[in-house]
Amino acid sequence: MKLSSNRLFLLAVALISGFLLSQSLSWPLQSQYTIGPGFLPTVMLVVIIVCCVLLFIFDKSTADIHLSKRALTRLGLYLVGLVAFVLLMEHLGIISSVAVFTFYIIFAV
């Protein structure tokens, strides 16, 4: 089984989702009369992991994609913006940080 870029991406998403799942389990899944704040993130992350595993198993592509230097630069800029978005969300709030991130993606990347 060759590890193509598609499979490598699926593996990375599944590992990141597994880490986030361990973090979301620290929140209560249920409260007294309704679902708790950890219910939806836990369900969504389990679905993402299951989808990644199924796509990894049934992936038929063997050709690897070659990325240009410009594409890798844009990917790096996107990841830097994403990290900044997550870190700024605490200080700016969700609305402001989404607006800044949206303008960053449109104009900078």
N, C-alpha and C positions, 0 to 999 in steps of 0.2 A: 504494500500500500504506500503510494507516494504521497508525501505531505506537500500538497500544492498550496498556493497562497489562499485559496478559498478555505481549505481545511485549517490552515494556520489561523485565519481570521475567526473561524467558528470556535476553534479551541481557545483563543484569547477571550472571546465574548463569553464562553461558558465558564472560564476561570474567573473572570471579573464578576460575572453574575453569581458564581458560587461564593466569592468573597462578600459581595453585597447581601447575599442571602444570610450569611452568618451574622452580618450586622443588623439586618432587619428582624431577625429572630429575638433580638434584645428588646424589641417593643412588644407590648401585649397584643395577642391576636384577637382577643375579645374583651369587651368591657361588660358592664352589668346588663345592659339591655340591647346592645348592638355590637357590631364588629369593632375591633380595636384599631389603632393606628398602624399596627404591623401586619394586618391581614392582607390588604391589597398589594403592598410591595412583595410580600412573601409569595402570594399566588402568581403575580406577574413574573417574578424571578424564576420560579419553578417552571412556568410555561416557557420562558426563554431558554432555560437549560435543556428542557426536553426537546424543544425545536432544534437547538444547536446539535444535540446528540443525534437526532434523526437525520438532519441534513448532513452531518459528518459521515454517518453510516451509508446513506444512499447517494452520496456525491459521486457522480460518474466522470467528472472532468479530470483530465490528467495534464492538460496544458497549463503551464505556469504563465502568469502575466508579467511582462516586463514593464516596470514603472520608470518614467523619465525622471530626470533630476528636478524638473519643475513640479511634477506631480508629488514627489516626495517632499519638496519644500512646502507646497500647499498643505499637505497632510500634517507636516510638523507645525505649521502656523495654526491649523485648525485645532490640533491637540493642545497647543499652548493656550489658545483662546478658550477651549473647553475647561482646562484646569483653572484659568483665571475666572471663568464664569462660576464655577463651583465655589471657589474661595471668596469671590465678591458677593455671593448670594447672602452670606451672613451679615455683611455690612451694609449693602445697598438695598436689600430686599428683593423679592422675586420679580416684580414688575420692572424695576430699574435695571437689574442685571440681565433680564431677558432682552430688554431694549438695547443695551450696550452690546450684548453678544450678537444680536441680530444685525446691527450695523457693522460690527466687526466682521461677521461672515460675509455680508454683502460687499463691503468695500475693501477690506484688507486681504481676504483670502480669495 
